[in-house]
Amino acid sequence: MAYGGLTVPIIVMSVFWGLVGGVLPWLIPKGPNRGVINTMLVTCAVCCYLFWLIAILAQLNPLFGPQLSNETIWYLRAHWP
């Protein structure tokens, strides 16, 4: 991986949403709404995981950096060690 600090959060969240979407539907008791509940669990797990993954990966390569004025840039250039 490019950045080692994301290894543990990605593994933990992948396992968590994998359990919610892959294991939990098998534990739902039989009933008239079992199919709906399974569909809701899988859809929720996929959507929440993708949202989290996109949000966390978007922080690695932001589309734009901090907006600095020219005065700030010249000050930093002159006084930054």
Secondary structure, DSSP 8 states (H G I E B T S, - for coil): ---GGGHHHHHHHHHHHHIIIIIGGGGS--STTHHHHHHHHHHHHHHHHHHHHHHHHHTTS-SS-----HHHHHHHHHH--
